[in-house]
């Protein structure tokens, strides 16, 4: 009975997140109210606050859902015994980029509130979430690369954390470049150089020769920065 009740609560909580995802995309997070969510579900405020202590907590749940969705899509390639570690690693970041591209409107809607000082706590929690999800995902890939004699790193676990930090830094820079491109203050070539620099750093961390990874292609970069 307790298990059935927990399952029902999970479904109910997920319903709030589902509605929030739709409203953020169609209405915008700032314009969306808790009452909008309640109206969509026909739920009471008591039901909402049973699962979330604030609208910001609901945003955190949306970000967590998005993170888990992007990583879940990678499961088939991670479990593929025929793929090399280098190919898996490149496909991880390409897969995340593709997942976001398919949901560009939602990503842009979240992006609008991401830089707000009011959401600094959400950003920090999301960074920690990314570390907790990505490090365990990257560790076996790096260990595979070491076993294959391709990656020359003495500490696979710590290297996974370093790579996550590198790409979080790239994400921060990409955010700055996104708004700079919107304002017309930097050329597209600046974005291309930044992408190349981070790919170069990744290759050096893993002990690979230049050109081992391609990074995001121009089409993917222009989707966000064109």
C-alpha positions as CSV (number, residue, x, y, z in Angstrom):
1,X,0.0,0.0,0.0
2,X,2.8,2.4,0.9
3,X,4.6,1.7,-2.4
4,X,1.4,2.3,-4.3
5,X,0.9,5.6,-2.5
6,X,4.4,6.7,-3.2
7,X,4.0,5.8,-6.9
8,X,0.8,7.9,-7.0
9,X,2.6,10.8,-5.4
10,X,5.4,10.6,-7.9
11,X,2.8,10.7,-10.8
12,X,1.1,13.7,-9.2
13,X,4.3,15.5,-8.7
14,X,5.4,14.8,-12.3
15,X,2.0,16.2,-13.5
16,X,3.0,19.6,-12.0
17,X,6.3,19.5,-13.7
18,X,4.7,18.5,-17.0
19,X,2.4,21.6,-16.8
20,X,5.2,23.9,-15.8
21,X,7.3,22.7,-18.8
22,X,4.5,23.6,-21.2
23,X,3.7,27.0,-19.5
24,X,7.4,28.0,-19.4
25,X,7.6,27.3,-23.1
26,X,4.4,29.0,-24.1
27,X,4.0,31.8,-21.5
28,X,7.5,32.2,-20.0
29,X,8.6,31.5,-16.5
30,X,8.3,35.1,-15.2
31,X,4.7,35.4,-16.5
32,X,3.7,31.9,-15.3
33,X,2.1,31.9,-11.9
34,X,1.4,29.1,-9.4
35,X,-2.3,29.7,-10.1
36,X,-1.7,29.1,-13.8
37,X,-0.3,25.6,-12.9
38,X,-3.2,24.9,-10.6
39,X,-5.8,26.0,-13.2
40,X,-4.2,23.6,-15.7
41,X,-4.4,20.7,-13.4
42,X,-7.5,21.6,-11.5
43,X,-5.5,21.2,-8.3
44,X,-5.5,23.1,-5.0
45,X,-2.7,25.2,-3.5
46,X,-2.4,22.6,-0.8
47,X,-1.6,20.0,-3.4
48,X,1.0,22.2,-5.0
49,X,2.8,23.1,-1.7
50,X,2.8,19.4,-0.7
51,X,5.4,18.9,-3.4
52,X,7.0,22.3,-3.9
53,X,7.6,25.0,-1.4
54,X,7.8,27.7,-4.0
55,X,7.6,28.6,-7.7
56,X,11.4,28.5,-7.7
57,X,11.4,24.9,-6.4
58,X,9.1,24.0,-9.4
59,X,11.7,25.6,-11.7
60,X,14.4,23.4,-10.1
61,X,12.3,20.4,-10.8
62,X,11.9,21.4,-14.4
63,X,15.7,21.8,-14.8
64,X,16.2,18.4,-13.1
65,X,13.7,16.8,-15.5
66,X,15.5,18.3,-18.5
67,X,18.9,17.2,-17.3
68,X,17.7,13.6,-16.7
69,X,15.9,13.5,-20.0
70,X,19.0,14.6,-21.9
71,X,21.2,12.0,-20.1
72,X,18.6,9.2,-20.5
73,X,18.8,9.6,-24.2
74,X,22.4,8.7,-24.1
75,X,22.0,5.3,-22.5
76,X,22.0,3.2,-25.7
77,X,25.4,4.6,-26.9
78,X,26.9,4.3,-23.4
79,X,25.9,0.6,-23.3
80,X,27.2,-0.1,-26.8
81,X,30.2,-2.5,-26.4
82,X,31.3,-1.8,-30.0
83,X,32.0,2.0,-29.5
84,X,35.4,3.2,-28.5
85,X,35.8,5.4,-25.5
86,X,36.7,8.4,-27.6
87,X,33.6,8.0,-29.7
88,X,31.4,7.6,-26.7
89,X,32.8,10.8,-25.1
90,X,32.2,12.8,-28.2
91,X,28.8,11.4,-28.6
92,X,27.9,12.3,-25.0
93,X,28.4,16.0,-25.7
94,X,27.0,15.8,-29.2
95,X,23.9,14.0,-27.8
96,X,23.3,16.6,-25.1
97,X,23.6,19.4,-27.7
98,X,21.2,17.6,-30.0
99,X,18.7,17.0,-27.2
100,X,18.7,20.8,-26.4
101,X,18.4,21.7,-30.1
102,X,15.3,19.6,-30.4
103,X,13.8,21.6,-27.5
104,X,15.2,25.0,-28.5
105,X,12.1,27.0,-27.5
106,X,12.0,25.5,-24.0
107,X,15.8,26.1,-23.6
108,X,15.4,29.7,-24.7
109,X,12.5,30.2,-22.3
110,X,14.6,28.8,-19.4
111,X,17.6,30.9,-20.6
112,X,15.6,34.1,-20.1
113,X,15.4,33.6,-16.4
114,X,18.7,31.8,-15.9
115,X,20.8,34.9,-15.6
116,X,18.6,36.6,-13.1
117,X,20.1,37.2,-9.7
118,X,16.8,35.9,-8.2
119,X,17.6,32.5,-9.6
120,X,21.3,32.3,-8.5
121,X,20.4,29.5,-6.0
122,X,18.7,27.5,-8.8
123,X,21.7,27.9,-11.0
124,X,24.0,26.7,-8.2
125,X,21.8,23.7,-7.4
126,X,21.7,22.9,-11.1
127,X,25.5,22.9,-11.4
128,X,25.7,20.5,-8.5
129,X,23.0,18.3,-10.1
130,X,25.0,18.2,-13.4
131,X,28.2,17.2,-11.5
132,X,26.3,14.4,-9.7
133,X,24.8,13.1,-12.9
134,X,27.7,13.6,-15.3
135,X,30.7,12.4,-13.3
136,X,29.4,8.9,-12.8
137,X,28.5,8.8,-16.5
138,X,32.0,9.9,-17.6
139,X,34.1,7.8,-15.2
140,X,33.5,4.4,-17.0
141,X,34.1,6.0,-20.4
142,X,37.5,7.4,-19.2
143,X,38.4,4.1,-17.6
144,X,37.6,2.4,-20.9
145,X,39.8,4.8,-22.8
146,X,42.7,4.1,-20.4
147,X,42.2,0.4,-20.9
148,X,42.2,0.9,-24.6
149,X,45.5,2.8,-24.3
150,X,43.9,5.9,-25.9
151,X,43.5,8.2,-22.8
152,X,46.7,8.8,-20.8
153,X,45.3,9.9,-17.5
154,X,46.4,8.5,-14.1
155,X,43.2,9.4,-12.2
156,X,40.1,8.6,-14.2
157,X,37.6,9.6,-11.4
158,X,39.1,13.0,-10.8
159,X,39.5,13.5,-14.6
160,X,35.8,13.0,-15.0
161,X,35.2,15.8,-12.5
162,X,37.7,18.0,-14.3
163,X,36.0,17.5,-17.6
164,X,32.6,18.4,-16.2
165,X,34.1,21.6,-14.7
166,X,35.6,22.4,-18.1
167,X,32.3,22.1,-19.9
168,X,30.4,24.0,-17.2
169,X,32.9,26.8,-17.8
170,X,32.2,26.5,-21.5
171,X,28.5,26.7,-20.8
172,X,29.1,29.9,-18.8
173,X,31.1,31.4,-21.6
174,X,28.5,30.3,-24.2
175,X,25.8,32.1,-22.2
176,X,27.8,35.3,-22.3
177,X,28.4,34.8,-26.0
178,X,24.7,34.1,-26.6
179,X,23.7,37.5,-25.2
180,X,26.6,39.2,-26.8
181,X,25.6,37.8,-30.2
182,X,22.0,39.0,-29.5
183,X,23.4,42.5,-28.9
184,X,25.7,42.3,-31.9
185,X,28.8,43.0,-29.9
186,X,30.9,40.0,-30.9
187,X,31.4,38.2,-34.3
188,X,30.5,34.6,-34.8
189,X,34.2,33.8,-35.1
190,X,34.6,34.5,-31.4
191,X,32.1,31.7,-30.6
192,X,34.0,29.3,-33.0
193,X,37.3,30.1,-31.4
194,X,35.9,29.5,-27.9
195,X,34.5,26.1,-29.0
196,X,37.8,25.2,-30.5
197,X,39.7,26.2,-27.4
198,X,37.6,24.0,-25.1
199,X,37.9,21.1,-27.5
200,X,41.7,21.6,-27.4
201,X,41.7,21.7,-23.6
202,X,39.7,18.4,-23.5
203,X,42.2,16.7,-25.8
204,X,45.1,17.9,-23.7
205,X,43.5,16.7,-20.5
206,X,43.0,13.2,-21.9
207,X,46.4,13.1,-23.6
208,X,45.0,13.0,-27.1
209,X,46.5,14.5,-30.3
210,X,45.0,17.7,-31.8
211,X,42.0,17.0,-33.9
212,X,40.9,13.9,-32.1
213,X,37.6,15.5,-31.2
214,X,35.5,17.7,-33.5
215,X,33.3,19.5,-30.9
216,X,30.1,21.2,-32.0
217,X,29.9,21.7,-35.8
218,X,29.2,25.1,-37.3
219,X,25.5,24.2,-37.9
220,X,25.0,23.5,-34.3
221,X,26.8,26.7,-33.2
222,X,24.8,28.8,-35.7
223,X,21.6,27.3,-34.3
224,X,22.3,29.3,-31.1
225,X,24.8,31.9,-32.0
226,X,24.2,32.5,-35.7
